[in-house]
Amino acid sequence: QNLSVELEKAKSLTNEKDKLENRVKSLEQNITTQTDEKAQLVSKVNELKSSTKKEIEKITQEYNNKLQTLEAQKASIEQNLSNAIEKSQQSIDENSKLKKEFTEQKTALEQELNSTKSQLQELKSEKEKAIKKAEAKQTLLKTFSLTNVQFKRGSGELTDESKARLDNTAQKMKEYPNFKYEIQGHTDKSGKEEFNIKLSAKRAEKTKEYLIEKGIPADILTTKGFGSSQPIADNETKEGRGKNRRVIFIIKD
């Protein structure tokens, strides 16, 4: 009976042993499988590492290439910008120079234009003055032509008729105060020439004195006697001698 029990125990132990061996085999199989899986994982990890490294290297290379390209573009842009700034500065300098030259030329032309305008204005003013002066002369000459100042034979006294004519002459002289006049006295051929010269000068002076009394400034009047040297009519007739005893006015400006 004890043997039977022992045999049963032995059989039971054998079964246990078989189970344990099977379990060990199973574990060993699992370990082998896990080892293979680990190796595969390690391989995959290594592949991933290698792939990642290559990808990183590729990305890095691409980045470096792009960076170099951008750096080159940057350098080119900076150079172009520098050239543009330099050229722009040159243009600014040239424009400033041209602007200065233009301003100087403009100023010179404006000054020349103003000078020309001024000269034209002066010329126009002088022309107007000359025209007015000529017109005044014409008026005065017309008046003087009607101022028949005559004297009695051998006398330096003005007749009433001559004074009336000189009144009109004085009025015209006042209207044109910018002229100066020479009063010329003349005689007929009667008597000696020395006497006639003195008489003609006296007649001119008497005429001047009368005009001064009428308000004509003395400094615009001068006198001169010509005697009988410049007759305007025949001294052989009474009428002619009367015309030669005269005073005339010369405008001296």
Secondary structure as GFF3:
##gff-version 3
##sequence-region A 1 253
A	DSSP	alpha_helix	2	146	.	.	.	ID=ss1
A	DSSP	beta_strand	149	150	.	.	.	ID=ss2
A	DSSP	alpha_helix	160	175	.	.	.	ID=ss3
A	DSSP	beta_strand	181	186	.	.	.	ID=ss4
A	DSSP	alpha_helix	193	213	.	.	.	ID=ss5
A	DSSP	three_ten_helix	218	220	.	.	.	ID=ss6
A	DSSP	beta_strand	221	225	.	.	.	ID=ss7
A	DSSP	alpha_helix	238	244	.	.	.	ID=ss8
A	DSSP	beta_strand	246	251	.	.	.	ID=ss9
###
